[in-house]
Every structure is written in structure tokens, then in C-alpha cells.
């Protein structure tokens, strides 16, 4: 079954601290909070958002529209204790033919370093390898983004190498560290 078919009925997940669910327009305030933070946007390919209208037009609306076609694999990360969306975790750039996808995530700076991104990522990996039956998940981060690197390593991903000057971030070509995990490795770690 194609990934798009599954994502049209994208499930909600619950972990000890988090609810992973579809983003909605009511999340605008929370998403704008981290999207407008220059420190959060610093090593991302997107620019920090200057207005809520920009967040709605460039992220929320396209993501919500994409759910209908099975083209959005974006989960809001809601912190249960305060009922606030503090980030997103995504499956992007998937291939049905090659049974693989990329992961992405972003987190409100006030919640960095607490294992939240890893907790969310592990739940998405469980879905990707279990329900979607993917063979490979990969992710990348700027060479200076040590926090993101730690998230992927803690989730069981392995460092593969560096893509040189492959993305333009804030007007500068930057190197990207690439990490991956295979279904057999994920299954072995869970056994």
C-alpha cells in the first residue's frame, strides 16, 4: 500500500509526555512562537517567520491541504502537561518504490535538551517501519547542529557521512551530516 494512502488517515500517537497529531489552524500561535525564533530557524533551510500570516500561508495551510491528498507527513508535537504545540516531526521526501523516507523535526527552543524530539522521532520511526513497512529512514542536519545530531543518534540512527555544500542556509552553502536507520536495525534494537 502506498504511503499516501496511509497518510490520508494519518494516526495520532501518544507517548508519556507527548501527543503527535495533525496540525490545525488553532495551532497558529504555538507554531508561530517557534517559527519566528531566529535561534530555531538559524540552521534550517527556511527563514524565520515575521508574521502569523506567513506561518499560516507558508506552513500550516499547505500542510493541512496536503493531509487531504496524503501528501503531508507532519505531526504536531503537543506537550500534554501544558496542552501546547512545541514543535513538529515529519516524514518527507518518501519513495514508495524504494521504501524509504526522510525525517525532519523542529522544536521550540524552550524545550531543547529534554529528549522530546527523540521521543517524538522514535514514535514516528515505529510507524514508518511498522505500519508503513519502510526499509530505510534518513535524516540530515547542518554540521554545526549538534542538538539535532544527538536526537538522531539517540533514536538509533547511524552517521553515514557529510554532503558537502549541498544546501543553502541563510545565503551560505552549508555541509550536511547524513544519518540513517534501516528496518532490520530498528527491529533488532526493539527485540
N, CA and C atoms as an extended XYZ file, in Angstrom:
573
Properties=species:S:1:pos:R:3:atomname:S:1:resname:S:1:resid:I:1 pbc="F F F"
N         0.844       -1.188        0.000 N   UNK     1
C         0.000        0.000        0.000 CA  UNK     1
C         0.892        1.255        0.000 C   UNK     1
N         0.536        2.238       -0.754 N   UNK     2
C         1.323        3.462       -0.866 CA  UNK     2
C         1.269        4.283        0.425 C   UNK     2
N         2.348        4.981        0.680 N   UNK     3
C         2.456        5.834        1.863 CA  UNK     3
C         1.331        6.863        1.867 C   UNK     3
N         1.005        7.401        0.695 N   UNK     4
C        -0.037        8.426        0.605 CA  UNK     4
C        -1.371        7.923        1.157 C   UNK     4
N        -1.687        6.657        0.888 N   UNK     5
C        -2.940        6.073        1.369 CA  UNK     5
C        -2.977        6.066        2.894 C   UNK     5
N        -1.864        5.707        3.517 N   UNK     6
C        -1.779        5.709        4.975 CA  UNK     6
C        -1.872        7.127        5.538 C   UNK     6
N        -1.190        8.058        4.883 N   UNK     7
C        -1.136        9.415        5.423 CA  UNK     7
C        -2.463       10.162        5.288 C   UNK     7
N        -3.326        9.734        4.372 N   UNK     8
C        -4.663       10.344        4.306 CA  UNK     8
C        -5.419       10.111        5.607 C   UNK     8
N        -5.122        9.001        6.257 N   UNK     9
C        -5.722        8.664        7.551 CA  UNK     9
C        -4.642        8.659        8.631 C   UNK     9
N        -3.838        9.698        8.607 N   UNK    10
C        -2.682        9.783        9.484 CA  UNK    10
C        -3.082        9.593       10.948 C   UNK    10
N        -2.457        8.641       11.619 N   UNK    11
C        -2.834        8.370       13.006 CA  UNK    11
C        -2.295        9.412       13.983 C   UNK    11
N        -2.907        9.440       15.137 N   UNK    12
C        -2.430       10.224       16.272 CA  UNK    12
C        -1.710        9.260       17.201 C   UNK    12
N        -0.606        9.701       17.770 N   UNK    13
C         0.168        8.873       18.694 CA  UNK    13
C         0.251        9.564       20.044 C   UNK    13
N         0.381        8.768       21.082 N   UNK    14
C         0.561        9.316       22.419 CA  UNK    14
C         1.742        8.619       23.072 C   UNK    14
N         2.649        9.406       23.625 N   UNK    15
C         3.780        8.886       24.382 CA  UNK    15
C         3.597        9.350       25.831 C   UNK    15
N         4.582        9.114       26.650 N   UNK    16
C         4.478        9.528       28.054 CA  UNK    16
C         4.186       11.021       28.192 C   UNK    16
N         4.887       11.839       27.406 N   UNK    17
C         4.754       13.288       27.551 CA  UNK    17
C         4.068       13.983       26.389 C   UNK    17
N         3.884       13.269       25.275 N   UNK    18
C         3.501       13.938       24.037 CA  UNK    18
C         2.265       13.339       23.380 C   UNK    18
N         1.589       14.187       22.612 N   UNK    19
C         0.595       13.738       21.645 CA  UNK    19
C         1.109       14.188       20.280 C   UNK    19
N         1.203       13.244       19.359 N   UNK    20
C         1.600       13.564       17.984 CA  UNK    20
C         0.340       13.473       17.149 C   UNK    20
N        -0.035       14.582       16.517 N   UNK    21
C        -1.300       14.669       15.792 CA  UNK    21
C        -1.136       15.610       14.612 C   UNK    21
N        -2.188       15.680       13.783 N   UNK    22
C        -2.191       16.635       12.678 CA  UNK    22
C        -2.143       18.067       13.220 C   UNK    22
N        -1.512       18.943       12.465 N   UNK    23
C        -1.574       20.361       12.819 CA  UNK    23
C        -2.935       20.905       12.390 C   UNK    23
N        -3.408       21.906       13.111 N   UNK    24
C        -4.669       22.570       12.790 CA  UNK    24
C        -4.446       24.069       12.826 C   UNK    24
N        -5.403       24.800       12.313 N   UNK    25
C        -5.286       26.258       12.299 CA  UNK    25
C        -5.246       26.822       13.726 C   UNK    25
N        -5.810       26.102       14.679 N   UNK    26
C        -5.778       26.580       16.068 CA  UNK    26
C        -4.373       26.489       16.676 C   UNK    26
N        -3.443       25.857       15.970 N   UNK    27
C        -2.053       25.770       16.436 CA  UNK    27
C        -1.216       26.970       16.001 C   UNK    27
N        -1.820       27.908       15.300 N   UNK    28
C        -1.069       29.020       14.705 CA  UNK    28
C        -0.204       29.755       15.719 C   UNK    28
N        -0.741       30.121       16.848 N   UNK    29
C         0.011       30.878       17.863 CA  UNK    29
C         1.248       30.096       18.310 C   UNK    29
N         1.061       28.819       18.606 N   UNK    30
C         2.175       27.992       19.085 CA  UNK    30
C         3.228       27.784       18.005 C   UNK    30
N         2.798       27.509       16.774 N   UNK    31
C         3.747       27.275       15.680 CA  UNK    31
C         4.506       28.566       15.355 C   UNK    31
N         3.799       29.685       15.367 N   UNK    32
C         4.474       30.960       15.112 CA  UNK    32
C         5.533       31.236       16.176 C   UNK    32
N         5.255       30.833       17.409 N   UNK    33
C         6.205       31.077       18.500 CA  UNK    33
C         7.585       30.496       18.189 C   UNK    33
N         7.628       29.243       17.707 N   UNK    34
C         8.953       28.679       17.409 CA  UNK    34
C         9.414       29.014       15.994 C   UNK    34
N         8.494       29.228       15.059 N   UNK    35
C         8.879       29.576       13.687 CA  UNK    35
C         9.455       30.984       13.573 C   UNK    35
N         9.124       31.840       14.518 N   UNK    36
C         9.608       33.218       14.486 CA  UNK    36
C        10.887       33.401       15.301 C   UNK    36
N        11.336       32.358       15.955 N   UNK    37
C        12.536       32.423       16.792 CA  UNK    37
C        13.778       32.307       15.906 C   UNK    37
N        14.611       33.357       15.852 N   UNK    38
C        15.796       33.298       14.986 CA  UNK    38
C        16.760       32.177       15.373 C   UNK    38
N        16.792       31.810       16.639 N   UNK    39
C        17.683       30.738       17.090 CA  UNK    39
C        17.198       29.379       16.573 C   UNK    39
N        15.890       29.179       16.503 N   UNK    40
C        15.325       27.939       15.966 CA  UNK    40
C        15.576       27.865       14.457 C   UNK    40
N        15.366       28.965       13.765 N   UNK    41
C        15.494       28.998       12.302 CA  UNK    41
C        16.949       29.046       11.813 C   UNK    41
N        17.861       29.303       12.721 N   UNK    42
C        19.262       29.564       12.372 CA  UNK    42
C        19.876       28.538       11.418 C   UNK    42
N        19.720       27.263       11.670 N   UNK    43
C        20.341       26.222       10.851 CA  UNK    43
C        19.328       25.466        9.993 C   UNK    43
N        18.150       26.083        9.798 N   UNK    44
C        17.123       25.489        8.954 CA  UNK    44
C        17.193       26.114        7.566 C   UNK    44
N        16.628       25.419        6.571 N   UNK    45
C        16.638       25.952        5.211 CA  UNK    45
C        15.603       27.050        5.042 C   UNK    45
N        14.631       27.127        5.957 N   UNK    46
C        13.602       28.165        5.882 CA  UNK    46
C        13.995       29.368        6.746 C   UNK    46
N        13.452       30.516        6.349 N   UNK    47
C        13.715       31.751        7.098 CA  UNK    47
C        12.756       31.849        8.278 C   UNK    47
N        13.165       32.540        9.299 N   UNK    48
C        12.274       32.738       10.448 CA  UNK    48
C        11.045       33.506        9.981 C   UNK    48
N         9.917       33.209       10.556 N   UNK    49
C         8.656       33.833       10.160 CA  UNK    49
C         8.516       35.189       10.821 C   UNK    49
N         8.123       36.182       10.035 N   UNK    50
C         7.950       37.534       10.561 CA  UNK    50
C         6.527       37.822       11.012 C   UNK    50
N         5.573       36.980       10.599 N   UNK    51
C         4.175       37.229       10.961 CA  UNK    51
C         3.412       35.909       11.043 C   UNK    51
N         2.310       35.933       11.765 N   UNK    52
C         1.444       34.758       11.842 CA  UNK    52
C         0.857       34.441       10.469 C   UNK    52
N         0.606       35.471        9.678 N   UNK    53
C         0.085       35.262        8.325 CA  UNK    53
C         1.070       34.451        7.487 C   UNK    53
N         2.348       34.736        7.657 N   UNK    54
C         3.390       34.000        6.941 CA  UNK    54
C         3.413       32.530        7.382 C   UNK    54
N         3.296       32.286        8.679 N   UNK    55
C         3.267       30.911        9.205 CA  UNK    55
C         2.057       30.164        8.669 C   UNK    55
N         0.925       30.834        8.639 N   UNK    56
C        -0.298       30.216        8.127 CA  UNK    56
C        -0.167       29.910        6.636 C   UNK    56
N         0.281       30.888        5.862 N   UNK    57
C         0.346       30.736        4.401 CA  UNK    57
C         1.446       29.779        3.940 C   UNK    57
N         2.593       29.796        4.613 N   UNK    58
C         3.745       29.026        4.137 CA  UNK    58
C         3.899       27.663        4.793 C   UNK    58
N         3.227       27.440        5.933 N   UNK    59
C         3.368       26.144        6.590 CA  UNK    59
C         2.032       25.498        6.943 C   UNK    59
N         1.247       26.144        7.775 N   UNK    60
C         0.028       25.496        8.268 CA  UNK    60
C        -0.952       25.148        7.150 C   UNK    60
N        -1.293       26.115        6.310 N   UNK    61
C        -2.295       25.851        5.276 CA  UNK    61
C        -1.840       24.799        4.271 C   UNK    61
N        -0.611       24.906        3.742 N   UNK    62
C        -0.159       23.856        2.816 CA  UNK    62
C        -0.107       22.470        3.474 C   UNK    62
N         0.263       22.424        4.752 N   UNK    63
C         0.305       21.140        5.455 CA  UNK    63
C        -1.091       20.563        5.608 C   UNK    63
N        -2.040       21.396        6.015 N   UNK    64
C        -3.423       20.933        6.188 CA  UNK    64
C        -4.032       20.522        4.849 C   UNK    64
N        -3.748       21.270        3.795 N   UNK    65
C        -4.225       20.898        2.460 CA  UNK    65
C        -3.610       19.563        2.027 C   UNK    65
N        -2.352       19.357        2.357 N   UNK    66
C        -1.648       18.134        1.985 CA  UNK    66
C        -2.194       16.891        2.661 C   UNK    66
N        -2.779       17.045        3.858 N   UNK    67
C        -3.368       15.885        4.539 CA  UNK    67
C        -4.445       15.239        3.667 C   UNK    67
N        -5.222       16.053        2.970 N   UNK    68
C        -6.342       15.543        2.170 CA  UNK    68
C        -5.881       14.632        1.041 C   UNK    68
N        -4.702       14.902        0.478 N   UNK    69
C        -4.173       14.094       -0.630 CA  UNK    69
C        -3.157       13.047       -0.160 C   UNK    69
N        -2.911       13.002        1.147 N   UNK    70
C        -1.883       12.091        1.639 CA  UNK    70
C        -0.489       12.586        1.310 C   UNK    70
N        -0.344       13.897        1.154 N   UNK    71
C         0.945       14.491        0.797 CA  UNK    71
C         1.654       15.151        1.973 C   UNK    71
N         1.031       15.133        3.160 N   UNK    72
C         1.659       15.720        4.345 CA  UNK    72
C         1.911       14.639        5.374 C   UNK    72
N         3.147       14.504        5.760 N   UNK    73
C         3.507       13.589        6.828 CA  UNK    73
C         4.017       14.364        8.019 C   UNK    73
N         3.273       15.403        8.423 N   UNK    74
C         3.693       16.300        9.502 CA  UNK    74
C         2.819       16.081       10.725 C   UNK    74
N         3.460       15.767       11.842 N   UNK    75
C         2.764       15.664       13.115 CA  UNK    75
C         3.116       16.864       13.981 C   UNK    75
N         2.110       17.478       14.581 N   UNK    76
C         2.340       18.476       15.622 CA  UNK    76
C         2.805       17.726       16.857 C   UNK    76
N         3.783       18.267       17.551 N   UNK    77
C         4.230       17.704       18.825 CA  UNK    77
C         3.568       18.536       19.923 C   UNK    77
N         2.571       17.957       20.554 N   UNK    78
C         1.856       18.651       21.632 CA  UNK    78
C         2.363       18.124       22.975 C   UNK    78
N         2.799       19.040       23.811 N   UNK    79
C         3.270       18.678       25.146 CA  UNK    79
C         2.047       18.568       26.048 C   UNK    79
N         1.747       17.342       26.490 N   UNK    80
C         0.484       17.073       27.185 CA  UNK    80
C         0.300       17.916       28.446 C   UNK    80
N         1.366       18.067       29.212 N   UNK    81
C         1.268       18.744       30.505 CA  UNK    81
C         0.720       20.167       30.391 C   UNK    81
N         1.043       20.851       29.297 N   UNK    82
C         0.588       22.242       29.130 CA  UNK    82
C        -0.322       22.423       27.918 C   UNK    82
N        -0.638       21.322       27.226 N   UNK    83
C        -1.511       21.349       26.043 CA  UNK    83
C        -1.071       22.415       25.044 C   UNK    83
N         0.206       22.344       24.693 N   UNK    84
C         0.800       23.334       23.792 CA  UNK    84
C         1.591       22.610       22.712 C   UNK    84
N         1.475       23.090       21.466 N   UNK    85
C         2.281       22.554       20.372 CA  UNK    85
C         3.665       23.184       20.472 C   UNK    85
N         4.656       22.327       20.643 N   UNK    86
C         6.023       22.817       20.866 CA  UNK    86
C         6.956       22.459       19.719 C   UNK    86
N         6.416       21.848       18.661 N   UNK    87
C         7.245       21.502       17.514 CA  UNK    87
C         6.499       20.622       16.538 C   UNK    87
N         7.236       20.129       15.560 N   UNK    88
C         6.684       19.192       14.587 CA  UNK    88
C         7.715       18.101       14.315 C   UNK    88
N         7.214       16.953       13.897 N   UNK    89
C         8.056       15.835       13.471 CA  UNK    89
C         7.431       15.333       12.173 C   UNK    89
N         8.249       15.079       11.162 N   UNK    90
C         7.716       14.820        9.824 CA  UNK    90
C         8.400       13.660        9.121 C   UNK    90
N         7.630       13.016        8.253 N   UNK    91
C         8.159       12.126        7.230 CA  UNK    91
C         8.027       12.886        5.921 C   UNK    91
N         9.135       13.093        5.244 N   UNK    92
C         9.128       13.856        3.993 CA  UNK    92
C         9.915       13.100        2.927 C   UNK    92
N         9.804       13.563        1.711 N   UNK    93
C        10.591       13.038        0.579 CA  UNK    93
C        10.581       11.518        0.528 C   UNK    93
N         9.379       10.937        0.673 N   UNK    94
C         9.304        9.481        0.668 CA  UNK    94
C         9.252        8.927       -0.747 C   UNK    94
N         9.627        7.662       -0.835 N   UNK    95
C         9.591        6.937       -2.098 CA  UNK    95
C         8.915        5.601       -1.846 C   UNK    95
N         7.780        5.365       -2.513 N   UNK    96
C         7.128        4.065       -2.425 CA  UNK    96
C         7.990        2.991       -3.080 C   UNK    96
N         8.580        3.337       -4.207 N   UNK    97
C         9.389        2.371       -4.953 CA  UNK    97
C        10.580        1.883       -4.133 C   UNK    97
N        11.251        2.803       -3.458 N   UNK    98
C        12.465        2.453       -2.722 CA  UNK    98
C        12.208        2.210       -1.234 C   UNK    98
N        10.944        2.343       -0.827 N   UNK    99
C        10.525        2.090        0.555 CA  UNK    99
C        11.390        2.842        1.557 C   UNK    99
N        11.492        4.160        1.329 N   UNK   100
C        12.292        4.993        2.220 CA  UNK   100
C        11.653        6.367        2.362 C   UNK   100
N        12.098        7.077        3.380 N   UNK   101
C        11.639        8.444        3.617 CA  UNK   101
C        12.703        9.179        4.420 C   UNK   101
N        12.558       10.489        4.467 N   UNK   102
C        13.411       11.324        5.322 CA  UNK   102
C        12.584       11.788        6.505 C   UNK   102
N        13.263       12.013        7.604 N   UNK   103
C        12.597       12.575        8.771 CA  UNK   103
C        13.048       14.022        8.942 C   UNK   103
N        12.182       14.779        9.570 N   UNK   104
C        12.509       16.148        9.905 CA  UNK   104
C        11.806       16.498       11.194 C   UNK   104
N        12.340       17.446       11.905 N   UNK   105
C        11.713       17.878       13.150 CA  UNK   105
C        12.209       19.272       13.488 C   UNK   105
N        11.386       19.965       14.238 N   UNK   106
C        11.742       21.290       14.747 CA  UNK   106
C        11.073       21.414       16.102 C   UNK   106
N        11.740       22.087       17.018 N   UNK   107
C        11.247       22.165       18.386 CA  UNK   107
C        11.446       23.562       18.950 C   UNK   107
N        10.446       24.021       19.680 N   UNK   108
C        10.521       25.278       20.414 CA  UNK   108
C        11.784       25.252       21.279 C   UNK   108
N        12.555       26.321       21.236 N   UNK   109
C        13.845       26.381       21.926 CA  UNK   109
C        13.711       26.151       23.436 C   UNK   109
N        12.578       26.518       24.016 N   UNK   110
C        12.380       26.338       25.457 CA  UNK   110
C        12.323       24.871       25.864 C   UNK   110
N        12.248       23.967       24.886 N   UNK   111
C        12.126       22.532       25.178 CA  UNK   111
C        13.316       21.729       24.646 C   UNK   111
N        14.359       22.426       24.197 N   UNK   112
C        15.560       21.747       23.725 CA  UNK   112
C        16.244       21.022       24.880 C   UNK   112
N        16.906       19.917       24.551 N   UNK   113
C        17.755       19.227       25.519 CA  UNK   113
C        17.027       18.372       26.534 C   UNK   113
N        15.740       18.128       26.332 N   UNK   114
C        14.951       17.356       27.289 CA  UNK   114
C        14.486       16.017       26.717 C   UNK   114
N        15.017       15.611       25.572 N   UNK   115
C        14.668       14.324       24.982 CA  UNK   115
C        13.327       14.290       24.268 C   UNK   115
N        12.693       15.441       24.104 N   UNK   116
C        11.363       15.489       23.485 CA  UNK   116
C        11.419       15.143       22.002 C   UNK   116
N        12.370       15.714       21.284 N   UNK   117
C        12.482       15.426       19.847 CA  UNK   117
C        12.781       13.946       19.624 C   UNK   117
N        13.625       13.356       20.470 N   UNK   118
C        13.929       11.930       20.343 CA  UNK   118
C        12.688       11.087       20.616 C   UNK   118
N        11.919       11.469       21.634 N   UNK   119
C        10.681       10.749       21.971 CA  UNK   119
C         9.704       10.777       20.791 C   UNK   119
N         9.561       11.940       20.175 N   UNK   120
C         8.670       12.070       19.019 CA  UNK   120
C         9.210       11.273       17.830 C   UNK   120
N        10.494       11.400       17.573 N   UNK   121
C        11.115       10.716       16.439 CA  UNK   121
C        10.981        9.200       16.575 C   UNK   121
N        11.171        8.665       17.764 N   UNK   122
C        11.057        7.217       17.955 CA  UNK   122
C         9.647        6.729       17.638 C   UNK   122
N         8.646        7.525       17.968 N   UNK   123
C         7.259        7.148       17.666 CA  UNK   123
C         7.020        7.154       16.153 C   UNK   123
N         7.562        8.142       15.463 N   UNK   124
C         7.411        8.218       14.003 CA  UNK   124
C         8.187        7.082       13.328 C   UNK   124
N         9.353        6.737       13.858 N   UNK   125
C        10.109        5.606       13.306 CA  UNK   125
C         9.329        4.305       13.481 C   UNK   125
N         8.692        4.136       14.625 N   UNK   126
C         7.868        2.940       14.868 CA  UNK   126
C         6.770        2.825       13.802 C   UNK   126
N         6.127        3.935       13.498 N   UNK   127
C         5.081        3.970       12.466 CA  UNK   127
C         5.676        3.690       11.082 C   UNK   127
N         6.818        4.309       10.785 N   UNK   128
C         7.441        4.169        9.466 CA  UNK   128
C         7.866        2.726        9.195 C   UNK   128
N         8.448        2.081       10.176 N   UNK   129
C         8.921        0.717        9.980 CA  UNK   129
C         7.830       -0.320       10.230 C   UNK   129
N         6.916       -0.033       11.160 N   UNK   130
C         5.859       -0.980       11.491 CA  UNK   130
C         4.713       -0.926       10.498 C   UNK   130
N         3.975        0.159       10.508 N   UNK   131
C         2.792        0.286        9.653 CA  UNK   131
C         3.146        0.475        8.176 C   UNK   131
N         4.048        1.403        7.911 N   UNK   132
C         4.387        1.699        6.517 CA  UNK   132
C         5.336        0.673        5.908 C   UNK   132
N         5.992       -0.110        6.739 N   UNK   133
C         6.922       -1.142        6.273 CA  UNK   133
C         8.037       -0.578        5.386 C   UNK   133
N         8.548        0.607        5.766 N   UNK   134
C         9.661        1.178        5.026 CA  UNK   134
C        10.939        0.420        5.342 C   UNK   134
N        11.891        0.490        4.448 N   UNK   135
C        13.170       -0.183        4.633 CA  UNK   135
C        14.231        0.745        5.212 C   UNK   135
N        14.131        2.050        4.913 N   UNK   136
C        15.186        2.990        5.302 CA  UNK   136
C        14.579        4.344        5.650 C   UNK   136
N        15.082        4.919        6.722 N   UNK   137
C        14.755        6.299        7.091 CA  UNK   137
C        16.071        7.041        7.212 C   UNK   137
N        16.119        8.215        6.607 N   UNK   138
C        17.325        9.022        6.729 CA  UNK   138
C        16.975       10.420        7.193 C   UNK   138
N        17.973       11.086        7.690 N   UNK   139
C        17.791       12.464        8.141 CA  UNK   139
C        19.114       13.190        8.027 C   UNK   139
N        19.037       14.490        7.977 N   UNK   140
C        20.250       15.285        7.875 CA  UNK   140
C        20.167       16.506        8.752 C   UNK   140
N        21.332       17.031        9.074 N   UNK   141
C        21.379       18.287        9.832 CA  UNK   141
C        22.644       19.042        9.453 C   UNK   141
N        22.598       20.325        9.645 N   UNK   142
C        23.766       21.158        9.424 CA  UNK   142
C        24.906       20.644       10.299 C   UNK   142
N        26.130       20.722        9.807 N   UNK   143
C        27.278       20.199       10.554 CA  UNK   143
C        27.435       20.853       11.929 C   UNK   143
N        26.910       22.043       12.105 N   UNK   144
C        27.015       22.728       13.399 CA  UNK   144
C        25.821       22.471       14.313 C   UNK   144
N        24.843       21.712       13.856 N   UNK   145
C        23.635       21.489       14.650 CA  UNK   145
C        23.808       20.239       15.519 C   UNK   145
N        24.564       20.387       16.585 N   UNK   146
C        24.906       19.271       17.463 CA  UNK   146
C        23.658       18.697       18.134 C   UNK   146
N        22.708       19.548       18.495 N   UNK   147
C        21.478       19.078       19.124 CA  UNK   147
C        20.704       18.134       18.224 C   UNK   147
N        20.567       18.482       16.963 N   UNK   148
C        19.851       17.644       16.011 CA  UNK   148
C        20.600       16.330       15.783 C   UNK   148
N        21.907       16.422       15.722 N   UNK   149
C        22.733       15.215       15.570 CA  UNK   149
C        22.477       14.260       16.740 C   UNK   149
N        22.447       14.788       17.948 N   UNK   150
C        22.207       13.955       19.142 CA  UNK   150
C        20.844       13.280       19.095 C   UNK   150
N        19.831       14.004       18.610 N   UNK   151
C        18.483       13.427       18.504 CA  UNK   151
C        18.519       12.176       17.639 C   UNK   151
N        19.141       12.281       16.477 N   UNK   152
C        19.169       11.143       15.554 CA  UNK   152
C        19.985        9.984       16.115 C   UNK   152
N        21.107       10.276       16.743 N   UNK   153
C        21.924        9.213       17.328 CA  UNK   153
C        21.176        8.522       18.468 C   UNK   153
N        20.498        9.300       19.321 N   UNK   154
C        19.739        8.709       20.431 CA  UNK   154
C        18.578        7.858       19.920 C   UNK   154
N        18.053        8.193       18.754 N   UNK   155
C        16.953        7.414       18.171 CA  UNK   155
C        17.458        6.153       17.463 C   UNK   155
N        18.765        5.932       17.496 N   UNK   156
C        19.324        4.709       16.923 CA  UNK   156
C        19.842        4.844       15.511 C   UNK   156
N        19.864        6.057       14.993 N   UNK   157
C        20.351        6.265       13.635 CA  UNK   157
C        21.878        6.284       13.614 C   UNK   157
N        22.457        5.931       12.487 N   UNK   158
C        23.913        5.885       12.325 CA  UNK   158
C        24.377        7.009       11.409 C   UNK   158
N        25.527        7.571       11.744 N   UNK   159
C        26.140        8.600       10.911 CA  UNK   159
C        26.680        7.942        9.651 C   UNK   159
N        26.342        8.503        8.493 N   UNK   160
C        26.796        7.951        7.214 CA  UNK   160
C        27.878        8.776        6.541 C   UNK   160
N        27.825       10.075        6.730 N   UNK   161
C        28.811       10.909        6.066 CA  UNK   161
C        28.333       12.350        5.951 C   UNK   161
N        29.098       13.125        5.214 N   UNK   162
C        28.807       14.548        5.050 CA  UNK   162
C        28.612       14.866        3.579 C   UNK   162
N        27.491       15.515        3.291 N   UNK   163
C        27.267       16.049        1.946 CA  UNK   163
C        27.838       17.465        1.943 C   UNK   163
N        28.776       17.714        1.057 N   UNK   164
C        29.470       18.996        1.062 CA  UNK   164
C        28.682       20.074        0.337 C   UNK   164
N        28.508       21.185        1.024 N   UNK   165
C        27.881       22.394        0.446 CA  UNK   165
C        26.616       22.057       -0.351 C   UNK   165
N        25.748       21.221        0.210 N   UNK   166
C        24.581       20.745       -0.534 CA  UNK   166
C        23.315       21.552       -0.284 C   UNK   166
N        23.294       22.408        0.740 N   UNK   167
C        22.110       23.231        0.992 CA  UNK   167
C        22.523       24.670        1.257 C   UNK   167
N        21.681       25.571        0.761 N   UNK   168
C        21.921       26.988        1.021 CA  UNK   168
C        21.098       27.368        2.247 C   UNK   168
N        21.785       27.764        3.289 N   UNK   169
C        21.140       28.173        4.538 CA  UNK   169
C        21.553       29.599        4.840 C   UNK   169
N        20.552       30.463        4.886 N   UNK   170
C        20.768       31.883        5.159 CA  UNK   170
C        21.816       32.484        4.218 C   UNK   170
N        21.711       32.099        2.934 N   UNK   171
C        22.559       32.672        1.898 CA  UNK   171
C        23.930       32.040        1.755 C   UNK   171
N        24.209       30.999        2.559 N   UNK   172
C        25.531       30.372        2.532 CA  UNK   172
C        25.376       28.877        2.256 C   UNK   172
N        26.188       28.343        1.345 N   UNK   173
C        26.175       26.902        1.130 CA  UNK   173
C        26.804       26.220        2.332 C   UNK   173
N        26.081       25.230        2.875 N   UNK   174
C        26.499       24.559        4.102 CA  UNK   174
C        26.612       23.055        3.878 C   UNK   174
N        27.448       22.424        4.690 N   UNK   175
C        27.586       20.970        4.688 CA  UNK   175
C        26.485       20.361        5.554 C   UNK   175
N        26.064       19.149        5.178 N   UNK   176
C        25.015       18.439        5.900 CA  UNK   176
C        25.515       17.074        6.338 C   UNK   176
N        25.348       16.762        7.631 N   UNK   177
C        25.631       15.422        8.140 CA  UNK   177
C        24.410       14.553        7.864 C   UNK   177
N        24.639       13.342        7.341 N   UNK   178
C        23.562       12.419        6.997 CA  UNK   178
C        23.582       11.225        7.953 C   UNK   178
N        22.385       10.887        8.432 N   UNK   179
C        22.188        9.759        9.343 CA  UNK   179
C        21.102        8.860        8.766 C   UNK   179
N        21.128        7.578        9.128 N   UNK   180
C        20.075        6.685        8.660 CA  UNK   180
C        19.868        5.545        9.644 C   UNK   180
N        18.740        4.883        9.471 N   UNK   181
C        18.459        3.642       10.179 CA  UNK   181
C        17.663        2.759        9.227 C   UNK   181
N        17.982        1.477        9.236 N   UNK   182
C        17.293        0.501        8.401 CA  UNK   182
C        16.276       -0.265        9.243 C   UNK   182
N        15.277       -0.810        8.585 N   UNK   183
C        14.242       -1.569        9.294 CA  UNK   183
C        14.852       -2.708       10.107 C   UNK   183
N        15.792       -3.439        9.534 N   UNK   184
C        16.409       -4.567       10.260 CA  UNK   184
C        17.132       -4.085       11.516 C   UNK   184
N        17.768       -2.920       11.463 N   UNK   185
C        18.443       -2.363       12.642 CA  UNK   185
C        17.433       -1.927       13.692 C   UNK   185
N        16.363       -1.292       13.242 N   UNK   186
C        15.309       -0.846       14.156 CA  UNK   186
C        14.667       -2.041       14.841 C   UNK   186
N        14.351       -3.077       14.050 N   UNK   187
C        13.731       -4.278       14.606 CA  UNK   187
C        14.649       -4.961       15.609 C   UNK   187
N        15.936       -5.030       15.294 N   UNK   188
C        16.902       -5.664       16.187 CA  UNK   188
C        17.009       -4.910       17.515 C   UNK   188
N        17.013       -3.583       17.445 N   UNK   189
C        17.101       -2.770       18.664 CA  UNK   189
C        15.854       -2.909       19.537 C   UNK   189
N        14.706       -3.181       18.913 N   UNK   190
C        13.441       -3.316       19.648 CA  UNK   190
C        13.264       -4.702       20.236 C   UNK   190
N        14.031       -5.685       19.721 N   UNK   191
C        13.849       -7.087       20.146 CA  UNK   191
C        14.356       -7.335       21.567 C   UNK   191
